[in-house]
Amino acid sequence: MGGSALGKYSLFVAIIFWGTIIGGITYAHVVYFPPYLANLPDSAVIVTGKHALNEGRFWMIIHPVLILSLITALVLNWRARSRRSLILLSVGIYFVVLVCTQLYFLPELGAFRESASSTLTPAEWLARGNQWQYLSWIRGAFMYVGFIPLLSALTKVNDAPKN
């Protein structure tokens, strides 16, 4: 199997894992977050109760796998300029999303989890949860947009110089 084929297959893998993340984002925003953030602090039981959901497991597995698949696709397609630039664009978008997640979204999720021990009113939690969801939909939109260059890279021929 030539380098071009490996590059193409590595893109397939990265696309599958990126799509898996998009599915997780969509599911979380449609099914999980609306009831969780709708009635804090009472609804925090969804993540703190006896039978709490731990959606963090999914994210702790999928992010490293996606990062590894993106690095592999980038390395195996490095000499193919048209693919490389598109993969780098997706990686850049993903990096921005990860930084925003670390700086705002994860700390807020921690605050939501601990809302029962807070002095904020349910109305304040509702406003905070609504803002979080709104901004998270924007973050999710960036992930959808970041998927497009990867798909486009798959359509590019290997323009790497021949040795």
C-alpha positions in Angstrom: 0.0 0.0 0.0 1.5 3.3 -1.1 1.8 6.5 0.9 -1.0 8.0 -1.0 -3.4 5.2 0.0 -2.3 5.4 3.6 -2.9 9.2 3.6 -6.4 8.6 2.2 -7.2 5.9 4.7 -5.9 8.0 7.6 -8.3 10.8 6.5 -11.1 8.3 6.5 -10.3 7.5 10.1 -10.0 11.1 11.2 -13.3 11.8 9.5 -15.0 9.0 11.3 -13.8 10.2 14.7 -14.6 13.8 13.9 -18.1 12.6 13.0 -18.3 10.7 16.2 -17.6 13.9 18.1 -20.2 15.8 16.1 -22.7 13.1 17.0 -21.8 13.4 20.7 -22.1 17.2 20.5 -25.5 17.0 18.9 -26.8 14.3 21.3 -25.6 16.3 24.4 -27.2 19.5 23.2 -30.5 17.9 22.2 -31.0 15.3 24.9 -28.6 15.8 27.9 -28.1 19.5 28.5 -31.7 20.9 28.3 -33.0 18.9 31.3 -29.6 19.1 33.2 -29.4 22.9 33.0 -33.1 23.7 33.1 -33.7 23.6 36.8 -30.4 24.0 38.7 -29.5 23.3 41.4 -32.2 20.6 41.7 -31.4 19.1 38.2 -27.7 18.7 39.2 -28.8 15.3 40.5 -28.4 14.2 36.8 -24.7 14.3 37.3 -24.3 14.0 41.1 -27.1 11.6 42.2 -27.0 7.9 43.0 -27.4 7.0 39.3 -25.6 10.0 37.9 -24.7 10.2 34.2 -21.0 10.6 33.5 -20.8 11.8 29.9 -17.2 12.9 30.6 -16.1 9.3 29.9 -17.1 9.7 26.3 -15.1 12.9 25.9 -12.1 11.6 27.7 -11.9 8.8 25.2 -12.9 10.5 21.9 -10.7 13.6 22.1 -7.3 11.8 22.4 -8.4 9.3 19.7 -9.4 12.2 17.4 -6.2 14.1 18.1 -4.1 11.0 17.3 -6.1 10.4 14.1 -5.6 14.0 13.0 -1.9 13.9 13.7 -1.6 10.6 11.8 -3.6 12.1 8.8 -1.5 15.2 8.8 1.8 13.2 8.9 0.7 10.8 6.2 -0.6 13.6 4.0 2.1 16.2 4.7 3.7 16.1 1.2 0.2 16.5 -0.4 -0.1 20.3 -0.1 -3.8 20.6 -1.0 -4.6 18.0 1.7 -2.2 19.3 4.2 -3.6 22.8 4.2 -7.2 21.5 4.6 -6.2 19.2 7.4 -4.3 22.0 9.1 -7.4 24.2 8.9 -9.5 21.5 10.7 -6.8 21.1 13.3 -6.7 24.8 13.9 -10.4 25.0 14.3 -10.3 22.0 16.7 -7.5 23.7 18.7 -9.5 26.9 19.1 -12.5 24.9 20.3 -10.4 22.9 22.8 -8.9 26.1 24.2 -12.4 27.6 24.6 -13.6 24.4 26.2 -10.8 24.4 28.7 -11.1 28.1 29.6 -14.9 28.5 29.8 -17.0 25.4 29.2 -15.4 22.9 31.5 -15.1 25.3 34.5 -18.8 26.2 34.0 -19.8 22.5 33.9 -17.9 22.1 37.2 -19.9 25.0 38.7 -23.2 23.5 37.4 -22.3 20.2 39.1 -21.6 22.0 42.4 -24.6 24.3 42.1 -26.4 22.8 45.1 -23.7 24.2 47.4 -24.0 27.7 45.8 -25.8 30.8 47.0 -27.0 31.6 43.5 -30.8 31.5 42.9 -32.4 29.1 40.5 -33.1 32.1 38.2 -29.4 33.0 38.1 -28.5 29.4 37.4 -31.1 29.2 34.6 -29.6 32.4 33.0 -26.1 31.0 33.3 -27.1 27.6 31.9 -28.9 29.2 29.0 -25.9 31.3 28.2 -23.7 28.3 28.4 -25.9 26.3 26.0 -26.1 29.2 23.6 -22.3 29.6 23.5 -21.9 25.8 23.3 -24.1 25.7 20.2 -21.8 28.2 18.6 -18.8 26.0 19.7 -20.6 23.0 18.1 -21.2 25.0 14.9 -17.4 25.5 14.7 -16.9 21.8 15.0 -19.4 21.2 12.1 -17.5 23.8 10.1 -14.2 22.2 11.0 -15.5 18.9 9.5 -15.8 20.4 6.0 -12.1 20.9 5.3 -11.5 17.2 6.3 -14.1 16.0 3.9 -12.8 18.3 1.2 -9.2 17.0 1.8 -10.5 13.6 1.0 -11.5 14.8 -2.5 -8.0 16.2 -3.3 -5.6 14.1 -5.3 -2.3 13.4 -3.8 -0.2 16.3 -5.3 3.0 15.3 -3.4 6.1 15.4 -5.5 7.3 12.0 -6.7 10.7 10.8 -5.6 
